[in-house]
Amino acid sequence: MVMGGKGKSYCWLSLCLLGSTIVNIYFLSDLYIDGKGKVSWSEEGAAKAEEVASIYCSNHGRAYLDGVIGEDGKPVCECHTCYAGSDCSLLLPHCAADVDSGDPLFLEPFWMHHASSSAVLISGWHRMSYSFPGPTPISEVLDSHIRRIHHVAKNALTDGKYIVFGAGSTQLLNAAVYALSANLSSPASVVASAPFYPIYKSQTDFFQNENYAFKGEASLMSNASYANTNVIEFVTSPNNPDGNLKEAVCKGPNVRAIYDHAYFWPHFTAIPSPADEDVMIFTMSKLTGHAGSRFGWALVKDEEVYNNMMTYISVAEIGISRETQLRALQLMKAILRGDGKEIFDYAFEKMSDRWGKISRVFSKSKRFSIQEIPPLYCNFFDKVRGPSPGYAWVKCEREEDLNCTRVLGEANIIGRAGSRFSVADRHVRLSLLKGDDDFNLLLNRLETLVDEEGGPEAVSSF
């Protein structure tokens, strides 16, 4: 067959493209596949991660790839609070038990045990683009895994609901306020029922605009005002700081609720039934303990509210970090191995044990008391179960102890003042979520403090 000039050009171009493709495949295979046909680009990164993970820190600290570098060019140990030394073996005897933060490090041993299944190695070219496949900038496979987690935990209904990803639940809280107030005929009053999480007020005040403003205590809104005022109520269930399950205080056609379910997992509370509210917010930090990854999600019924929340996230972040979504996905996959219940069994046992120890200490005191959380039927465990909250909500009983934070501070215990939660400073929150070193030190300090009372009978409170 004879070709004209144009036909020869097409033929030559096809051969060039074929040759170029072959060359590219050759070089790519040379870069990423060793002589035995195995992928090799990840070996160096994995080796470095293994090397740093093996650095000995006496189990009172950790070394990290992005940590401080020592004189030998290797990362050094970052010690837990109250520990020091090159290998974190030195206990500082007069160090305070700092239990102010809700850092969920109690789950660290679980993930060390599941190091292989939860590890993520990210290639240098992983999702470099602004854009993301699909109609929204979220991982569809992560979306499906989140729904499966809720199905296993039996804590929320996901069918027919949209999912919005955010940089932790913190960002989603204000995204929901924005979304619920965007198309109202008059500004919304944002409220919460004390004691409530401080960020509801501080964040709403920070982003306040013509559509909404924080107005404080929900119970102060009279029934008559609901007919004339748009209300957005934050409902924290279980509550931070006291761990009790809550419902919205405000009722009526002009009331919209944002349910903050950060702690609505079987290891922190009984699950009476799956939640099915219009706007529900969850966070990975309290599910897996990975607070530093800054990942949360909202389950939303209404499409308009969903679109408004997506607009907020898009403007604020241009979508959520792809690396964060990848890590979240790997953690969800690790959790869902087997029947998916292992993490909940482990975490509940640990938090229940901590609550039992704390309760026994306070039961010997009449100077201090802690909240009462009644046993409840749990949909996850299919039985009545006792409490396992993330915090001890402590009250100073003596009339003169108006500042409970100061009283505990004198005993070398750092807690979070009641005024931070919009109640009197006779209350203080102590975190039970931190690592074993922090919890054991707290327990030791409390035992010493209560022993100084002489062991009188406990005082009934709350």
C-alpha positions, 0 to 999 in steps of 0.5 A, a space after each residue: 500500500 502506498 501512502 501520500 505525504 500526509 499519510 507518511 506524516 501520520 505514520 511517523 507521528 504515531 511511531 514517535 508517540 509509541 517510542 516516547 511511551 515506551 521510553 517513559 515506561 522504561 524510565 518509570 519502571 527503572 525509578 519505581 520497580 527494582 530488578 525483581 519486579 517489586 515497587 521500591 520507591 517507598 522503601 526509603 521512606 518506610 525505613 526512615 519511619 521505622 528507624 525513628 519509631 524504634 528510638 527508645 524513649 522509656 515509654 514516657 515519650 516519643 520521637 517523630 520524623 518531624 521532631 527536633 534533630 539531635 547532634 547526631 542528625 537524628 530526631 530526639 525524644 519528645 518527653 511526656 509532661 513531667 518527664 525529662 532526660 535524653 530517653 525521658 526516663 527522669 520523672 520530675 517529682 514536683 511537676 503539676 498534673 496538667 489535665 486542662 486539655 482534652 487531648 485524647 492520647 489515651 488511645 495511643 497504645 491502641 494504635 501502637 498495637 495496630 501500627 501496620 494496619 494504620 500506617 500511611 506512606 504518602 508519595 511525593 506526587 500524591 494528589 498535588 492538584 487543587 481539584 478532586 475527582 467527582 462533584 465535591 472535593 471529598 473522598 467518596 471511599 472515605 464517605 462510605 467508610 464513615 457511614 460504615 463506622 456509624 453503622 457499627 457504632 449504632 450511634 447515627 443514621 446516615 441514610 439519606 444524609 449528606 456529608 460535609 468534611 471539615 478541619 475538625 469539628 471546630 470549623 464545622 460548628 461555625 459552618 453550620 451556624 453560617 449555613 442555618 442563618 444564611 437565608 433567614 429574614 432576620 438575624 439569628 440568636 445563637 445560644 447554648 445551655 450551660 455548662 457549655 463548650 467555650 468555643 461556641 461563644 468565642 468562635 461565634 463572637 469572632 465570626 459574628 456578622 449581620 446574620 447571627 450573634 451569640 446571645 448566651 444561655 438557651 434557657 433565658 430565651 422565653 417561649 414568646 421570643 421563639 415566635 419573633 426571633 430566629 434561634 440557633 441552639 448548640 446542643 452538646 450530647 454527651 455534654 462537654 464538660 459533664 458527660 450527660 446526654 442533652 436535648 435542645 432546650 428551645 423549641 418551635 418553628 424558628 429554632 434550629 439545632 446543631 447537635 455536637 456529637 463529638 463524644 457520642 461514641 460507645 467508649 464515652 457514653 451509652 448509645 440509647 438509640 441512633 441519632 437522627 437530627 437535622 445537623 449532627 457534627 462528629 470529629 475524628 479526634 474523639 473517635 480515633 484520638 487523632 486530634 492533630 489531623 484536624 478532621 471532622 464531618 457533619 451529617 446533614 439532612 437538608 440539601 440547602 443547608 448542606 450546600 451552604 456548609 460546602 460553600 463555607 468550607 470551599 471559601 475557607 479551605 478550598 476543600 480539606 487536605 487530601 493527606 488528611 483524608 487519606 490518613 482518615 481513610 486508613 484509620 477507618 479501614 483499620 477500625 473496620 477490620 473484623 467486626 469493627 468493634 475492637 476500638 470501642 471495646 478497648 476504649 470503653 474498658 479504658 475510660 470505664 476503668 479510669 472513671 471507676 478509679 476517679 470515682 472511688 477517690 472522690 467517694 472518700 471526700 466531702 470537700 469535693 464531688 463529681 457529676 453523677 451519670 446514671 447507668 443507661 441501656 446502650 444500643 451498641 453493647 445491647 445492655 445497661 452500662 455504667 458511665 465512662 465520660 471524657 471528663 470529671 466535672 468537679 465541684 468544691 463543696 466548702 462554702 469558702 472554696 469559691 475558686 475550685 481551680 485555685 484549690 486544685 492548683 494548690 495541690 499541683 493539679 491544673 484543670 479548666 475553670 468553670 467560668 470557661 463553661 459559663 458557670 461558677 468557678 466552684 466547678 472545674 473540669 479535669 480531663 480523663 482523656 490524656 495519656 497514661 502518665 498524665 492520668 496516673 499522676 492526676 490520680 496520685 495527686 487527687 489521692 494525696 489531696 483527699 487523704 489530707 481530709 482524713 477520709 470523712 464520708 462522701 458528700 452527695 451532690 448534683 
